[in-house]
Amino acid sequence: MSALQRILSLVVKEFAIILRDPKSRFVVIGPPIIQFFVFGYAATFDVRDVPYAVLDESRTPESRDLLAHFEGSPAFTRVRTLESDRQIAQVIDPQEARLVLHVPPDFAKRLHSGRTASLQAIVDGRHSNVAAVSLVYVGEIVARFNADFGGDPSPDPRGGMVTVDNRAWFNENLLSRWYIISALGGVISMVVVMLLASLSVAREREFGTFDQLLVAPFRPAEILVGKAVPGLVFGFTDAMLLSLGAVYWFGVPFRGEAAALAAAVFVFMLAIVGVGLFISSLSTTMQQGLLGAFLFIMPAVILGGFTTPIENMPAWLQTATLVNPMRYVVIALRHVFLEGAGLHDIWPQLWPMAAIAAVTLPIAGWMFRHRST
């Protein structure tokens, strides 16, 4: 038999093994198709339906005409009408609105006197990409208003009768590095913990030592704790070290409480360990554990709001992100770093991650013995 024939026989054998195994057939066909459509809908930098609020202190036909240009734009969705500047923080802090348009009292008077009038655009800088693109849209709409009003039709709003006064909260210079690195520690530590947890039980099953562990004087809960603690320790340590690097190496401001950061990271690691051990409890080989971890990690990052805003995704995908722990830790970390949040402020992100851990960890513990009998 020639070398080519030997190689061909091995290739045929490998194809036969893959195609005969239902799990292998699904792995090579199902997940790529599913992820293609999920990522196609979720991974977008387009900005649309940006929620905004209006503070119109002019209350004149001119100010209403300007604001009407925003009403007809598909890029924006009006959610609130404010009565005073004290309400601006009330809509931006909880992210009810990503943009506030403030029309000053002398808006119409300055327009009719031939002077330049200003429109103040206050954006939420915690989402630097959304804020930057929103300000571009604001400039284009103001340029159209200037053209309709008889001013300079140039797309540069500074050339017209109305100029835009931009202000960004929490990230004054709209640095994308702050936006990314503030949550990067959670993403990287998730990968480490997911790999450790998803392989822990699968490795012992493949080596034949897990059955010995079950007949030893250990309860499933004790095995669960023993498997969970190393991942928790390594993940928590990595996340805290990366947070220190974000502050002292990359210069990302840390405005919140250290206790809030530690709590967000710990509860997130607990949820990820639960998911990883659940995947490992379903796997009989290390290869299956790795594939399971891979199938979780990529969608978790894309659907977690790390790179693209969740509100830009279709409604059905936004609903799916509710069971993704990455969604909550990304919000919590950015709140702590950029907004100055404390434990009370990030509680809405802590309890969903704790609930995910409370579901996945007991199921994984039950599956340890169930899968071995």
Buried (B, 14 or more C-beta within 10 A) or exposed (E): EEEEEEEEEEEEEEEEEEEEEEEBEEBEEEBEEEBEEBBEBBEBEEBBEBBBBBBBBBEBEBBBEBBEBBEEBEBBBBBBEBEEEEBBEEBBBEBEBBBBBBBBEBBBBBBEEEEEBBBBBBBBBBBBBBBBBBBEBBBBBBBBBBBEBEBBEEBEBBEBBBBBEBBBBBBEEBBEBBBBBBBBBBBEBBBBBBBBBBBBBBBBBBEEEBEEBBEEEBEBEEBBBEBBEBBBEBBBBBBBEBBEBBBEEBEBBBEBBEEBBBBBBBBBBBBBBBBBBBBBBBBBEBBBBBBBBBBBBBBBBBBBBBBBBBBBBEEEBBEBBEEBBBBBBBBBBBBBBBBBBBBEBBEEBBEBBBBBBBBBBBBBBBBBEEBBE
